[in-house]
C-alpha cells in the first residue's frame, strides 16, 4: 500500500519551533537543517506552517520557501495566514506546491471554492484543528487558539464538498504528546469524505503511523518523533540560533511517550509492514 509520510515544520519567525497542544512553543533550530535532513531520508512532502501568521495577519514564510524550493525537490505544503487569492499566488510563486487554509476558510467557506477553481483542487488543503468537546469534536482556528462552534467532522465534509483536494486533520489534544493519533477522529472523517485525509497530531512511535493508516488516513504528518531524534543526535548546526535552542523540555515526564525515531528508520518499519512511499534519496 502506497502512503505518504509528511514531516511538519512549525515556523515562528526564522525558527523551527515545537510545542504541546499547539502551545508552549520552544525553538529547536533552523528550518532549513531539518528540511534537508528529512528530504534526504525520504520524506514524501514537507509541511511548513507559520504558527503565528493568523495572529499577526500575514504569512512570513516566502523567503524560507524560496530557499527550500531551490534545494529540495518534493512537494512543499505551506500554511498560515493565507487569506486571499493573491496570498496563495505569492506562496505558490515562491515554490510551494500546495497551500493549507483554516482560519480564512472558516470565516468565508466560499474561499475554498474560489481557490480550488483558481489553482486546482489538488493545490488546496483544508487544515482542520479539532478538539473533543463532550460527545463531539469542535473545529478551532488560529493554531488552536480560537473556538468556532463548528462540528469538526461536519466541517470536514463541507470543506471537501466546497473543493478541498485534501484534509489535514490535527488533534489538538494529542498534538505533541506522543500518545498516538486520535484514531476516532481520523476514522470518522476518512469514512465520510472521498478526498485524502492526512492524520496529524500525537505520533509518538512508528506503530502510531500504522494505526492512522488502518483508520483510513492516506498520509501521516508528524514532528516530535523526528525533530527530537534529529536534535539529540547533535547534527544540527545552530549557528546564530545557539542561544535560543531549548531542549530541556525534552527531559520532562510529558515527553516520555515520544520515541525519537529517524525518518529512515520509520520508513523501514513501515516497509516491513507493506506500507511504502517514495524511495530514499542519497544526493550530495
C-alpha positions, 0 to 999 in steps of 0.5 A, a space after each residue: 500500500 502506497 502512503 505518504 509520510 509528511 514531516 511538519 515544520 512549525 515556523 515562528 519567525 526564522 525558527 523551527 519551533 515545537 510545542 504541546 497542544 499547539 502551545 508552549 512553543 520552544 525553538 529547536 533550530 533552523 528550518 532549513 537543517 531539518 528540511 534537508 535532513 528529512 528530504 534526504 531520508 525520504 520524506 514524501 512532502 514537507 509541511 511548513 506552517 507559520 504558527 503565528 501568521 493568523 495572529 499577526 495577519 500575514 504569512 512570513 514564510 516566502 523567503 524560507 520557501 524560496 530557499 527550500 524550493 531551490 534545494 529540495 525537490 518534493 512537494 512543499 505544503 505551506 500554511 498560515 495566514 493565507 487569506 486571499 487569492 493573491 496570498 496563495 499566488 505569492 506562496 505558490 510563486 515562491 515554490 510551494 506546491 500546495 497551500 493549507 487554509 483554516 482560519 480564512 476558510 472558516 470565516 468565508 467557506 466560499 474561499 475554498 471554492 474560489 481557490 480550488 477553481 483558481 489553482 486546482 483542487 489538488 493545490 488546496 488543503 483544508 487544515 482542520 484543528 479539532 478538539 473533543 468537546 463532550 460527545 463531539 469534536 469542535 473545529 478551532 482556528 488560529 493554531 488552536 487558539 480560537 473556538 468556532 462552534 463548528 462540528 469538526 467532522 461536519 466541517 470536514 465534509 463541507 470543506 471537501 464538498 466546497 473543493 478541498 483536494 485534501 484534509 489535514 486533520 490535527 488533534 489538538 489534544 494529542 498534538 505533541 504528546 506522543 500518545 498516538 493519533 486520535 484514531 476516532 477522529 481520523 476514522 470518522 472523517 476518512 469514512 465520510 469524505 472521498 478526498 485524502 485525509 492526512 492524520 496529524 497530531 500525537 505520533 509518538 512511535 512508528 506503530 502510531 503511523 500504522 494505526 492512522 493508516 488502518 483508520 483510513 488516513 492516506 498520509 501521516 504528518 508528524 514532528 516530535 518523533 523526528 525533530 527530537 531524534 534529529 536534535 539529540 543526535 547533535 547534527 544540527 548546526 545552530 549557528 546564530 540560533 545557539 542561544 535560543 535552542 531549548 531542549 530541556 523540555 525534552 527531559 520532562 515526564 510529558 515527553 516520555 511517550 515520544 520515541 525519537 525515531 529517524 525518518 529512515 528508520 520509520 520508513 523501514 518499519 513501515 516497509 516491513 509492514 507493506 506500507 511504502 512511499 517514495 524511495 530514499 534519496 542519497 544526493 550530495 
